[in-house]
Amino acid sequence: MKMRDDLRPNEAELQFLTLAYNRFYDIFDEVMDDSFWERESWYRFSRVKDGFAVYSELLNYEPLKWVLEDMRTSRPPMEAEIASELFRFIRNLIVHFPFFDTWDDVWVNRSVVNCFKEDQSIDRFLTKHSGTETVKYRFWEADKKTMTYLSINFPKQYEEGAKVHLKDILTEKEGVKFTFILMRRILDTQVLSAGEQESTMSI
């Protein structure tokens, strides 16, 4: 991936990036620890929600936009869309519809999404990707010597009254780990000497 060697964050960006990266890495470490999955479901949801929020804010940083654009040609099909559109969709879903306490509770339908205004980001995502074929991934956790397989299941339909459940798109434990690994891999492109990745993944 070709990047501008002369680009450096200004002082304001550096302060923002430091706060955001530190926060994301703290949540990442917690999510990847086995003890996290023994915590209450509402606690897990609150931490995951924060992780998605931080990642979405970081995508406003121009070099990360270049990373996602490069992924459209250098990575397997749909990976760029998953890392940008799907992750933003999840963030917007759990932030703009704060009615649920756990990952498995979250749902919307066309009526709820378009209650006040149509053609917003959640509506556009569901309209675009409704009926999209399932994407299969796997990720390796080196410290646990464990390979995990998962599927991203886009809604079969997005119609009036038909509920779209977040848990049907991504299961909580496997899905959250996958999303955080991919988010970290993208964020690490902007970190010098990031060190060895905790996990790897592939389709």
Phi and psi in degrees as a GROMACS rama.xvg file:
@    title "Ramachandran Plot"
@    xaxis  label "Phi"
@    yaxis  label "Psi"
@TYPE xy
-90.4475  126.319  LYS-2
-126.207  158.582  MET-3
-77.6581  116.322  ARG-4
-68.0176  -24.0169  ASP-5
-88.0611  -2.70356  ASP-6
-81.4645  124.942  LEU-7
-133.864  143.879  ARG-8
-65.0358  142.82  PRO-9
-77.1549  -178.998  ASN-10
-63.071  -42.9348  GLU-11
-64.8527  -43.9374  ALA-12
-61.9418  -40.6591  GLU-13
-62.6658  -41.1872  LEU-14
-62.8313  -45.7022  GLN-15
-62.2522  -47.7339  PHE-16
-62.0597  -39.7366  LEU-17
-62.0646  -47.0491  THR-18
-63.1041  -46.1798  LEU-19
-68.3858  -45.6303  ALA-20
-63.9741  -44.0032  TYR-21
-60.3419  -42.2215  ASN-22
-65.2849  -45.3781  ARG-23
-63.9064  -45.4057  PHE-24
-63.2365  -36.1791  TYR-25
-62.5313  -45.7452  ASP-26
-68.1355  -39.1473  ILE-27
-57.0762  -49.3598  PHE-28
-59.1634  -38.4462  ASP-29
-68.5379  -45.3728  GLU-30
-62.3404  -36.3057  VAL-31
-81.1144  -6.75477  MET-32
-86.6344  137.018  ASP-33
-57.4541  -33.2535  ASP-34
-64.7768  -25.6204  SER-35
-59.6064  -36.7583  PHE-36
-81.7919  1.26002  TRP-37
-99.4523  -5.95556  GLU-38
-75.7398  168.897  ARG-39
-62.8014  147.354  GLU-40
-62.3295  -34.2696  SER-41
-68.619  -35.3074  TRP-42
-67.0781  -45.0328  TYR-43
-57.227  -44.287  ARG-44
-61.8783  -41.311  PHE-45
-65.2825  -38.5285  SER-46
-71.9014  -41.0644  ARG-47
-63.1888  -41.3806  VAL-48
-58.0083  -42.9147  LYS-49
-64.5606  -40.2515  ASP-50
-61.5698  -44.9249  GLY-51
-64.2805  -38.4246  PHE-52
-63.681  -44.3181  ALA-53
-64.2881  -46.0388  VAL-54
-59.1496  -43.8993  TYR-55
-62.3548  -38.9609  SER-56
-66.8978  -37.7249  GLU-57
-65.4666  -26.39  LEU-58
-68.0573  -7.51127  LEU-59
-76.7877  -13.3525  ASN-60
-76.6486  121.72  TYR-61
-54.1228  -45.5915  GLU-62
-59.0739  -29.7233  PRO-63
-71.9625  -29.8288  LEU-64
-64.5574  -36.9036  LYS-65
-65.5271  -38.1918  TRP-66
-60.1558  -46.9004  VAL-67
-64.9044  -37.7492  LEU-68
-65.6172  -40.6145  GLU-69
-64.0585  -33.911  ASP-70
-62.6293  -25.3889  MET-71
-64.8501  -24.0707  ARG-72
-113.22  -22.5583  THR-73
-101.762  -13.5748  SER-74
-114.846  168.25  ARG-75
-57.4258  157.766  PRO-76
-53.9242  139.425  PRO-77
78.7147  -9.33391  MET-78
-65.9984  -40.3088  GLU-79
-64.5517  -41.3095  ALA-80
-64.7431  -37.6079  GLU-81
-66.3904  -44.8523  ILE-82
-70.9969  -20.4747  ALA-83
-112.575  -66.1252  SER-84
-67.5066  -47.821  GLU-85
-65.3365  -45.0635  LEU-86
-66.2583  -37.2018  PHE-87
-66.5626  -38.6483  ARG-88
-59.2087  -47.1446  PHE-89
-62.3253  -44.3091  ILE-90
-59.0637  -48.6781  ARG-91
-65.2572  -36.8137  ASN-92
-62.3686  -46.991  LEU-93
-82.5709  -17.1671  ILE-94
-90.0078  -45.2961  VAL-95
-82.1228  -13.8557  HIS-96
-125.523  71.1462  PHE-97
-83.3982  52.724  PRO-98
-105.755  1.05318  PHE-99
-123.726  150.181  PHE-100
-100.773  -18.1336  ASP-101
-138.821  160.483  THR-102
-56.0397  -44.7623  TRP-103
-70.3319  -15.6154  ASP-104
-83.3622  -21.1081  ASP-105
-70.3539  128.874  VAL-106
-153.718  157.966  TRP-107
-145.311  167.706  VAL-108
-139.286  176.838  ASN-109
-60.4449  -38.4292  ARG-110
-64.0483  -45.041  SER-111
-66.6468  -44.592  VAL-112
-60.2586  -40.8341  VAL-113
-101.144  22.1948  ASN-114
-54.8102  -43.5344  CYS-115
-106.799  -33.3967  PHE-116
-157.72  134.235  LYS-117
-86.367  167.065  GLU-118
62.846  34.4666  ASP-119
-89.8031  -179.607  GLN-120
-59.5669  -42.9414  SER-121
-65.519  -43.62  ILE-122
-62.28  -43.3548  ASP-123
-63.7133  -41.559  ARG-124
-62.9793  -48.4199  PHE-125
-67.6346  -35.3583  LEU-126
-66.8139  -43.0173  THR-127
-68.5018  -42.1436  LYS-128
-103.336  -1.25362  HIS-129
-59.6117  125.447  SER-130
88.7916  -4.13871  GLY-131
-63.4861  140.524  THR-132
-64.1303  151.49  GLU-133
-60.3692  139.321  THR-134
-110.789  128.46  VAL-135
-104.571  137.412  LYS-136
-131.565  166.44  TYR-137
-144.027  150.149  ARG-138
-139.857  147  PHE-139
-108.205  126.614  TRP-140
-102.957  103.826  GLU-141
-62.4809  -39.5865  ALA-142
-68.8209  -25.6864  ASP-143
-101.563  -7.6188  LYS-144
52.0612  48.5905  LYS-145
-127.61  131.992  THR-146
-103.824  128.467  MET-147
-116.728  134.453  THR-148
-108.88  141.296  TYR-149
-150.958  164.523  LEU-150
-125.497  142.802  SER-151
-102.916  112.306  ILE-152
-106.831  103.623  ASN-153
-71.5467  151.077  PHE-154
-57.7107  138.503  PRO-155
-71.7583  -31.3799  LYS-156
-147.703  155.594  GLN-157
-134.377  81.6064  TYR-158
-123.19  166.978  GLU-159
-55.2449  128.114  GLU-160
83.9066  -17.6626  GLY-161
-82.4828  119.154  ALA-162
-76.671  138.052  LYS-163
-107.745  112.912  VAL-164
-96.3557  132.074  HIS-165
-59.0821  -39.9921  LEU-166
-63.5332  -24.0282  LYS-167
-79.7131  -23.2376  ASP-168
-80.0034  -48.6242  ILE-169
-140.908  129.481  LEU-170
-67.089  154.402  THR-171
-63.0501  -64.6629  GLU-172
-63.5913  -56.1549  LYS-173
-65.4026  -41.0355  GLU-174
-66.1561  -43.5635  GLY-175
-65.8533  -44.5894  VAL-176
-58.7938  -45.6483  LYS-177
-58.5874  -48.3521  PHE-178
-62.6553  -40.3599  THR-179
-70.2146  -35.0079  PHE-180
-64.8225  -45.4424  ILE-181
-67.3362  -41.1447  LEU-182
-60.6176  -43.9336  MET-183
-64.7254  -40.5515  ARG-184
-59.5249  -38.075  ARG-185
-70.6659  -45.535  ILE-186
-65.0354  -34.4436  LEU-187
-65.8766  -16.9877  ASP-188
-63.0781  -18.4581  THR-189
-103.962  8.79049  GLN-190
-113.984  123.663  VAL-191
-75.1627  138.175  LEU-192
53.6367  49.5113  SER-193
-65.6908  -19.9647  ALA-194
88.263  -178.021  GLY-195
-70.3545  134.644  GLU-196
-68.5398  143.541  GLN-197
-70.1344  -30.3671  GLU-198
-146.744  158.851  SER-199
-127.725  164.867  THR-200
-148.075  163.111  MET-201
-161.836  162.179  SER-202
